[in-house]
Amino acid sequence: DDDCYTAGDTPESYSAGKCELALRQLVFFNPDYFVIFDRVTSTNSEYRKTWLLHTASEPEFDKDIFTANHEQGRIYCKTLLPENAEMVKIGGHGKQFWSGGHNFAMPKGHALPDTTQLLGQWRVEVKTFMQKKQSFFLHVIQVGDKSLGKMVGSELVKKGDRIGARFSSGTREWEVVFGTDGMASGQITIRENGITVVNRELTQKVTSQKGLFGTH
């Protein structure tokens, strides 16, 4: 009722000669918060790593937070890791499908124009500065409608060999930390009026899927 968690390691999506680990852990907190932790290990410390998020419209930056709209919806995203990351936006006319210094334009006669939202358009890239084999990316995302005037405040949390995020709204505070080595691990803590109502380790197995469409 309070949260949903999933994790997966997908190094096969990248060149075996470049990527050893591509572990993503994603926690959704009802009703509109997401925390995404990515642990990436390359075969060579010189390989620079980039985290990206596509948006339908041009994103706007406010320091380490960017926001974008689509129809009546709005998304905010804050980068907690890497600290002091380089953040750039790519897109707009002639760069809707930009990659490797070239725009891979839609073929002539395509049914949809290349200005169609959700078809290429924009993305934000978060880049590491340090040259090292292992890098961490940590992001907090908040979604809502266009009346959402600002993003909830959030902060980086470090507890021993675990790192994560803490944020609060009204009487509720959410905290999630993730392991930085070994198997996917972590802990969720939720407090209501200062009282801990949820405090548990992230699961290590596939659990019963209750409350999802098509399940009982």
N, C-alpha and C positions, 0 to 999 in steps of 0.2 A: 504493500500500500504506500510505502514511503519512497522506495527507490528501486532501480533496476540496474543490473551490472552485467557487462559482457567483456570478454577479453579474447584476443587472438594473436598469434605470431605468424606473419606472412612474408618471410624472406624470399619465398618462391616468386613473389611479385616483382622482384628485382634481380639483377645479375648476380649469379652465384659468386662471381669473382669480386663483387663489391660489397655485398650485404650478408652479414652473419645473423643478425637479429633485427626484426621489425615488429616489436611487441606493442600492441595498443590495448589499453584498458579504458573503458568508458563507463561512467556512472551517470545515470539520470535520476535527478531528485524531483519528485512531483512538487509543483506543477510545471516548472519551466526552466530548470537549471541542468546543465550538462558539465561534467568535468572529464577532460580527456588527457590521459597521460601516455606519452609515447616514449619508449626506450629503444634507441636505434644504435646498433653496433655495425660499423663498417670494417672491411678487411684492411683498410689503409687509413691512417689518421688524416691524410691529406684530402680525403673525399669530404667535401663540404655538404652538410645535410640541410634540407629545406622542408619545412612543414607548410602546407597550403590549405586554404579554404576557399571554395568558389562561391561567388555571390551573383545574384541576378542583376543587381544595379551597382553603380559605382560606390565602393565603400568610402567612408570618411574616418579619418584618424583623430584620436585625442590621446596623445602620448602612447601608452601601451594598450589602448582599447580601440577597436574599430567597430563600426556599425554599418548596416546596410538594410534597405527596405525591399520588399517585394509585395505588390498589391497592397493589402492592408496589414501585412506582417512586418516585424522588425527583429533583427538579430544583433546582439552585442557579443563581442568576443574579446577577452583579455588574455594577454600572454604573461604568464608568471615565470616560465622557463622556456628558452634560455634567458638568463638575466642580461639586460642590455642588448637584446637581440636586434638585428637589422630587420625592419619590416617594410615591405614595398608592395604597392598595388600594381597590377598588370591588367590591361584591357582597354576597352574603348575602340573607336573606329580604327580598323586596320590591325588591331591587336586582340580581337576577340578569341582567337585560337593560337596565341603566341607561344612558341616553344622552341628553345634552342636557337634563338635569333631569327626565327622565321614564323610568319603567320600562315597557318594551314587553313586557308579560306574554304568556305563551302563550295562545292562544285557548281558550275553554271547550271541553271535550270532547277536547282534544289527547291523543293516545295515551300520551305520556310526561309524567310530572309535572314541574313546574318546578324540582324539587330534584334532577333527574337530572344526575350528573356528566358533564362534557364538553358540557353543554347550557347555555351562558351561565355562570352561577355567579359566577366571580371573575376579576378582571384587576388587573394592576399598571400604573400609568401613571407614566412618567418624563417630567417637564416641564422645559422650558428656563426660565431666569430672564431671561437677556439678551434684549433686543429687537434682533434683527438678521436680515437676510434669509437668511443661511446658518447652519445649525446642524449639529453633528456628534453622533451617538449611537454609543457604543462599549460593547458588552456581551460578557462572557465567561460562557458557560453550561456547567455540568457536570451530567451525568446519571448515575444509578446506581440501585441498589436502596436500601431503607430502612436498610441497614447503613452507608451512606455518612454518616459522622458530621459531616463538615465539608467545606467547599469548598477546593480547591487555592488557594494564595495566588497573586495576580496583580498586575501593576503596569502603569501607563500608560507607553508608550514614545514618545519624540519624537525623530525623526531628520530634521533639515532640514525639508522641507515634507511629511513623512510622519509619521503617528501610528498607534499600534497597541498591542498587548498582549504581555506576556511572562509566562510562568508555568512552573513546573517541578514534577515529581513523580518521586521516586526518583532515577534517574541521568539522566533525560531533561529537557531544557528546550526549550520551544516559543516561538517569537517570530514575529509577523506584523505588518507595518506596511502602511498603506494611503495612497495618494495623496490629497491634500486638494483637488486642482483637476484639471480636464480629465477625460480618459477614466478609467475604472476601472483602477487600477493598484496595485501593491504588491509585497511580497517576503515569502517564507517562509524561516525559518531554524530548523533543528532540531539540537540538540546532544546527544550521548550521552557521558557522562563528560567533559564539557568539550570534546569533539572535534566539529566541525561535520560532520554527516552529510547534511544537506539545506540548500542555499542557492540559491534560485532566485526569479526574478521571477514574479509571478502572470501566468498566461497571458492573452493578448489575443484568443484565438480559441477556438472550440469544439474540444476535443480528443477523441481516441478514447476511447469509454466502455468501459473494460475492468473486469471484475470485478463489474459490476452485473447484477442478475437479468435474464435474457433476452438478454444480450450474450455475445460470444465474443472 
